[in-house]
Amino acid sequence: MPVLWPLIALLATAAGVLAVGWIVDQALQRISANHPEAPVWSLLRRSRIPLQLALVSALLLVTNPVGRIFRRQDDDGAHHLVLLLLLASLGWLTVRVVAAVLEALLGRYERTVSDDPARVQRVHTQISMLRRAVSAVIVVVTAAVMLLTFSAMRTLGASLLASAGIIGIVAGIAAQSTLGNFFAGLQIAFGDTVRIGDTVVVDGQQGTVEEITLTYLVVRLWDYRRLIVPVSYFVSKPFENWTRRDPGLLAAVLLHLDHSTPVDALRSALHAYLEQHPLWDGAEWALHVTDTTPSTIVVRATMTARNPDDAARLRFDIREHLVAHLRDEHPQALPRLRTTPE
């Protein structure tokens, strides 16, 4: 009988924690259904498992049914293990709650300013970096608190307190690159130099920013390769950002043609083709002779598009169309190599 009641208490604790987790999940689900405009409630459902772990570890610390089952009231090892579980689950719960709140804020902001993609990208980048930074701080604090529960660590900490300044200097020198990337990541997030979704050119390679972390940045290239760049690169070296203020872009096509090319007819053909092309945004277009050589003239056609991807596809289509038009309507305009007999 002395073992029966602690065993019943253990089972009751497990059943109660499962019931509380289920009730909280159902309540959040109902609130989310009644308030679809507030996504934070549905996002908070991800916190069910860490909440249950925190509850069960807290109840085990208070009731200590395991120690009473095995008649070991002074079982410090099991008590310490449960305490570590409580601290870890509380840290996990805090990370989930913070992530849910920040994602809900981002979703609400996206709905509010859906007509301004540049601002949405900027806030998306800032909230992503803020979530990573807060999560890293929570993990570090949780790990430090867990370590302080060990008596050996407390003694070691007291003995090293006098030399903390020297250790800090050494650690700062050793982690100079990591700390530099960390602060560079925060500068990128809140300095609005580059955002998730921006089209950038890094070392001559064009790509789209896919992910920004505290230490590196992932650029997806046109052939789906991923270029991993330290974030410190974007605060210490120049780079091109094609979509920082406006995703629209001016595309250009260069053609080397014969001097007899009817430029006015080619300009009319370009305008007629742009009028029916779905990728042209209707803002600007032009066709000019920009240079001449002894054997050819250089014709540049320019047109605007809504984003860099549309600009690239529009440039390809315009080049093909103009070459085909000259081949079919004005073949004498294509470059020729002139030779004269002696």
C-alpha positions in Angstrom: 0.0 0.0 0.0 2.7 2.6 0.6 3.7 2.2 -3.0 0.1 2.3 -4.4 -0.7 5.9 -3.5 2.5 7.3 -5.0 1.9 5.2 -8.1 -1.6 6.5 -8.4 -0.3 10.1 -7.9 2.2 9.5 -10.8 -0.5 8.2 -13.1 -2.9 11.1 -12.0 -0.1 13.6 -12.8 0.4 12.2 -16.3 -3.3 12.1 -17.0 -3.8 15.6 -15.6 -1.0 17.0 -17.8 -2.4 15.3 -20.9 -5.9 16.7 -20.1 -4.6 20.2 -19.5 -2.7 20.1 -22.8 -5.8 18.9 -24.6 -8.0 21.5 -23.0 -5.5 24.3 -23.8 -5.2 23.1 -27.4 -9.0 22.9 -27.9 -9.4 26.4 -26.4 -6.8 27.9 -28.7 -8.4 26.1 -31.7 -11.8 27.6 -30.8 -10.4 31.1 -30.2 -8.6 30.9 -33.5 -11.8 29.8 -35.3 -13.7 32.7 -33.8 -11.0 35.3 -34.5 -9.4 34.4 -37.9 -7.9 37.9 -38.1 -5.6 37.1 -35.2 -3.3 34.2 -36.3 -1.4 34.3 -33.0 -3.9 31.8 -31.4 -3.4 29.1 -34.0 0.4 29.7 -33.9 0.4 29.2 -30.1 -0.9 25.7 -30.6 2.7 24.7 -31.4 3.5 25.3 -27.7 1.4 22.3 -26.5 4.3 19.8 -26.1 6.7 22.2 -24.2 3.8 23.3 -22.0 3.0 19.7 -21.1 6.6 19.0 -20.3 6.8 22.1 -18.1 3.6 21.1 -16.2 4.6 17.4 -15.6 8.1 18.4 -14.5 6.8 21.0 -12.1 4.3 18.5 -10.6 6.9 15.9 -10.3 9.1 18.4 -8.4 6.3 19.2 -6.0 4.8 15.7 -5.4 8.0 13.6 -5.8 6.0 10.4 -6.5 9.0 8.5 -7.9 11.0 9.0 -4.8 8.1 7.7 -2.7 7.6 4.7 -4.9 11.2 3.6 -4.4 11.3 4.9 -0.8 14.1 7.2 -1.5 13.1 10.7 -0.2 16.7 12.0 -0.6 17.1 11.0 -4.3 19.0 14.2 -5.3 19.8 12.7 -8.8 16.2 12.2 -9.9 15.2 15.6 -8.4 18.0 17.3 -10.2 17.1 15.6 -13.5 13.5 16.7 -13.2 14.7 20.3 -12.4 16.8 20.3 -15.6 13.7 19.0 -17.6 11.7 21.9 -16.1 14.2 24.5 -17.1 14.7 23.1 -20.6 10.9 22.9 -21.2 10.4 26.5 -20.0 13.1 27.7 -22.4 11.5 25.7 -25.2 8.1 27.1 -24.3 9.4 30.7 -24.3 11.0 30.2 -27.8 7.7 28.9 -29.2 5.7 31.7 -27.7 8.1 34.4 -28.9 8.1 32.9 -32.4 4.3 32.7 -32.5 3.9 36.3 -31.5 6.5 37.6 -34.0 5.0 35.5 -36.9 1.5 36.8 -36.0 2.8 40.4 -36.1 4.4 39.8 -39.4 1.2 38.3 -40.8 -0.9 41.2 -39.6 1.6 43.7 -41.1 1.6 41.8 -44.5 -2.2 42.2 -44.6 -2.1 45.8 -43.7 0.5 46.9 -46.3 0.0 44.2 -48.9 0.3 46.9 -51.7 3.9 47.7 -50.8 6.1 44.6 -51.2 9.3 46.4 -50.4 8.1 47.3 -46.9 6.8 43.8 -46.4 10.2 42.3 -47.3 12.0 44.8 -45.0 9.8 43.9 -42.0 10.0 40.2 -42.9 13.8 40.4 -42.7 13.8 42.4 -39.5 11.4 40.0 -37.7 13.2 36.9 -38.9 16.5 38.3 -37.6 14.8 39.4 -34.3 13.3 36.0 -33.8 16.7 34.3 -34.4 18.4 36.7 -32.0 15.8 36.3 -29.2 15.8 32.5 -29.6 19.6 32.5 -29.4 19.5 34.6 -26.2 16.9 32.4 -24.7 18.9 29.2 -25.4 22.0 30.7 -24.0 20.3 31.9 -20.8 18.5 28.6 -20.4 21.8 26.6 -20.8 23.5 28.9 -18.3 20.7 28.5 -15.7 20.9 24.7 -16.2 24.6 24.7 -15.7 24.3 26.8 -12.5 22.2 24.0 -10.9 25.3 21.9 -10.7 27.3 22.7 -7.5 30.6 22.1 -9.3 29.8 24.8 -11.9 28.8 27.3 -9.1 32.1 26.7 -7.4 34.0 26.9 -10.6 32.2 30.2 -11.5 33.1 31.7 -8.1 36.8 30.8 -8.6 36.9 32.2 -12.1 35.1 35.4 -11.2 38.4 37.3 -10.6 39.7 36.4 -14.0 36.5 37.0 -15.9 38.0 40.1 -17.6 40.9 38.3 -19.1 38.7 35.4 -20.2 36.3 37.9 -21.9 39.2 39.5 -23.8 40.5 36.2 -25.0 37.0 35.0 -26.0 36.4 38.2 -27.8 39.6 37.9 -29.8 38.9 34.2 -30.6 35.3 34.9 -31.6 36.0 38.1 -33.4 34.8 36.8 -36.8 31.6 35.3 -35.3 30.8 38.4 -33.3 31.4 40.5 -36.4 29.0 38.5 -38.5 26.4 38.6 -35.6 26.4 42.4 -35.5 26.6 42.6 -39.3 23.5 40.5 -39.4 21.7 42.9 -37.1 22.9 45.9 -39.1 21.6 44.3 -42.3 18.2 43.5 -40.7 17.6 47.0 -39.4 19.7 49.0 -41.8 17.5 48.0 -44.8 20.5 47.3 -47.1 19.4 43.8 -48.2 16.2 41.9 -47.5 14.8 38.4 -48.1 13.5 38.3 -51.7 15.9 41.0 -53.0 17.7 40.5 -56.3 21.4 41.1 -55.7 24.7 40.7 -57.6 27.6 39.3 -55.5 31.0 38.9 -57.1 29.4 39.1 -60.6 26.7 36.4 -59.8 23.1 37.4 -59.8 20.6 35.8 -57.4 17.7 36.2 -55.0 18.2 36.4 -51.3 16.6 33.3 -49.9 17.6 33.3 -46.2 19.4 35.6 -43.8 20.8 34.2 -40.5 22.9 35.8 -37.8 26.1 34.7 -39.5 25.5 34.0 -43.2 23.2 34.9 -46.1 21.9 32.4 -48.7 21.6 33.6 -52.3 19.7 31.4 -54.8 21.4 31.8 -58.2 19.6 31.7 -61.6 20.5 28.0 -62.0 19.2 27.1 -58.5 22.7 26.9 -56.9 23.0 28.4 -53.5 25.7 30.9 -52.8 26.6 31.1 -49.0 28.0 34.5 -48.2 29.0 35.8 -44.7 26.8 38.7 -43.6 29.9 40.8 -42.9 30.4 40.9 -46.7 27.4 43.1 -47.2 28.6 45.7 -44.7 32.2 45.8 -45.9 32.1 45.4 -49.7 30.0 47.0 -52.4 27.2 44.9 -54.0 24.3 45.5 -56.4 20.7 45.4 -55.0 18.3 45.6 -57.9 15.1 45.7 -55.8 16.0 47.7 -52.7 13.5 50.5 -53.3 11.5 49.4 -56.3 11.3 45.8 -57.8 10.9 47.4 -61.3 13.9 47.1 -63.6 15.0 48.5 -67.0 16.0 45.8 -69.4 18.3 46.4 -72.3 19.1 44.5 -75.5 22.1 45.4 -77.7 22.2 44.5 -81.4 25.1 45.0 -83.8 23.6 45.8 -87.2 24.5 47.0 -90.6 24.6 50.7 -91.4 21.7 50.3 -93.8 19.3 49.3 -91.0 16.0 51.1 -91.0 16.0 52.3 -87.4 12.6 53.9 -87.5 11.0 50.7 -88.8 12.8 48.7 -86.2 11.6 51.1 -83.5 8.0 50.7 -84.7 8.3 46.9 -84.7 9.7 47.0 -81.1 6.8 49.2 -79.9 4.2 47.0 -81.6 5.6 43.8 -80.0 5.8 45.4 -76.5 2.2 46.5 -76.7 1.0 42.9 -76.8 3.7 41.4 -74.5 2.4 40.5 -71.0 5.7 41.1 -69.2 6.1 44.8 -70.3 4.7 47.0 -67.5 3.8 49.9 -70.0 6.0 52.5 -68.2 9.0 53.1 -70.5 10.6 51.9 -73.7 13.1 53.2 -76.2 15.3 52.2 -79.2 18.4 54.3 -80.0 21.7 54.0 -81.9 24.3 54.2 -79.2 27.5 53.6 -81.1 29.0 53.0 -84.5 32.0 51.0 -85.8 33.5 50.9 -89.3 31.3 47.9 -90.1 28.2 48.0 -87.8 26.0 50.2 -85.7 25.1 49.4 -82.1 21.3 49.6 -81.4 20.1 49.5 -77.9 16.4 48.6 -77.1 15.3 49.3 -73.5 12.0 48.5 -71.8 10.8 48.3 -68.2 9.4 45.2 -66.3 7.8 44.7 -62.9 10.7 42.7 -61.4 14.1 41.2 -62.4 12.7 37.8 -63.4 10.2 39.5 -65.8 12.9 41.7 -67.1 15.2 38.8 -67.9 12.4 36.9 -69.8 11.3 40.1 -71.6 14.9 40.7 -72.7 15.2 37.2 -74.2 11.9 37.6 -76.1 12.8 41.0 -77.4 16.1 39.9 -78.7 14.6 36.9 -80.5 11.8 39.0 -82.0 14.0 41.7 -83.3 16.5 39.3 -84.9 13.6 37.4 -86.5 12.0 40.6 -87.7 15.2 41.8 -89.4 15.8 38.4 -90.9 12.4 38.3 -92.4 11.7 41.9 -93.3 15.1 43.6 -93.6 17.8 40.9 -94.2 20.2 43.6 -95.5 20.3 45.0 -91.9 22.0 42.0 -90.5 25.8 42.4 -90.2 27.8 41.5 -93.3 31.5 41.1 -94.0 32.3 43.3 -97.0 35.1 42.3 -99.3 36.4 44.1 -102.4 38.5 42.6 -105.2 42.0 43.9 -105.7 
